[in-house]
Amino acid sequence: MKLLVSDINDIEDSDIKEDDIYEISLIKEFQKKYPKAKIGFVIAMTPLRETIKKVFSNVLA
C-alpha cells in the first residue's frame, strides 16, 4: 500500500531488481490513473481495529 502512494521515481535504478520491473510498471499505471488516491484499511474485528488505532495514533503523532 505504501508504494501505491509513494513517489516511485525516487527509487534508484540500482535498487530495482529484474523481478520488480513488472510491479513498478503496475504502480506507475495506478498512479497515473489515480494521481490523488486515498487508500483505506478495513479491519472487521473490533478488538484488532482498536489496537491498530492505538498503534497508528502513536506512530503518526
PLY file of the C-alpha trace (Angstrom):
ply
format ascii 1.0
element vertex 61
property float x
property float y
property float z
element edge 60
property int vertex1
property int vertex2
end_header
0.00 0.00 0.00
2.85 2.35 0.77
4.27 2.06 -2.74
0.93 2.97 -4.30
1.16 6.47 -2.82
4.98 6.82 -2.79
6.94 8.70 -5.43
8.09 5.72 -7.47
10.52 7.95 -9.39
12.62 8.34 -6.23
13.66 4.69 -6.40
17.24 4.31 -7.56
17.76 2.10 -10.63
20.36 0.16 -8.67
17.69 -0.74 -6.09
15.38 -2.26 -8.71
15.68 -5.98 -9.29
14.58 -7.52 -12.57
11.66 -9.22 -10.79
10.39 -5.82 -9.60
10.05 -4.19 -13.03
6.52 -5.55 -13.64
5.29 -4.43 -10.22
6.77 -0.97 -10.69
5.02 -0.64 -14.05
1.70 -1.54 -12.36
2.31 1.04 -9.66
3.06 3.70 -12.29
-0.18 2.83 -14.12
-2.14 3.08 -10.86
-0.58 6.43 -10.01
-1.29 7.76 -13.50
-4.95 6.70 -13.30
-5.43 7.81 -9.67
-2.98 10.67 -9.04
-4.50 11.64 -5.67
-5.52 8.21 -4.43
-6.57 7.71 -0.84
-6.23 4.20 0.49
-8.30 2.75 3.31
-7.52 -0.21 5.50
-10.63 -2.13 6.64
-10.48 -4.35 9.71
-13.65 -6.28 10.56
-12.56 -7.42 14.03
-13.36 -4.68 16.56
-10.66 -5.59 19.14
-7.96 -5.70 16.47
-9.25 -2.45 14.95
-8.99 -0.68 18.32
-5.45 -1.98 18.84
-4.37 -0.81 15.39
-5.95 2.62 16.01
-3.80 2.96 19.13
-0.66 1.88 17.28
-1.22 4.30 14.38
-2.13 7.19 16.68
1.25 6.74 18.40
3.13 6.41 15.11
1.57 9.42 13.43
1.81 11.67 16.47
0 1
1 2
2 3
3 4
4 5
5 6
6 7
7 8
8 9
9 10
10 11
11 12
12 13
13 14
14 15
15 16
16 17
17 18
18 19
19 20
20 21
21 22
22 23
23 24
24 25
25 26
26 27
27 28
28 29
29 30
30 31
31 32
32 33
33 34
34 35
35 36
36 37
37 38
38 39
39 40
40 41
41 42
42 43
43 44
44 45
45 46
46 47
47 48
48 49
49 50
50 51
51 52
52 53
53 54
54 55
55 56
56 57
57 58
58 59
59 60
